[in-house]
Amino acid sequence: MPEAETDYIFPAIGEEFGLMGTMFLLILYALWTWRVYYIYRDAKTPFTKSLALGLTASVIFPMFVNVAGVTKLMPLSGIPMPFLSAGGSSMMFMWAKIGLLMSIKQENKEK
């Protein structure tokens, strides 16, 4: 693969680690979604529930688009793979989303 370190990291992981590697990666995304579901469920206000839901969707949707694009289920769009693709601004905003989710979780514990 000519540009494995850019937005198309998922096929590079598949090439290096095979089916087990890609399934492990998808399971990690599923576990992350499951943990965020508990943050969403325990959120006290409608705003924090909506915020948690929106932040989760803004991570999971690009993951599905990227995986579907590289597996030829839909046209490639250039959306980076969350937490894996090269690019400073994408990674910065992904970790900002995690910070907001942890803030919601902390707020849930305090109440």
Secondary structure, DSSP 8 states (H G I E B T S, - for coil): -TTTTTT-HHHHHHHHHHHHHHHHHHHHHHHHHHHHHHHHHH--SHHHHHHHHHHHHHHHHHHHHHHHHHTTSS-------TTTSS-HHHHHHHHHHHHHHHHHHHHHHH-
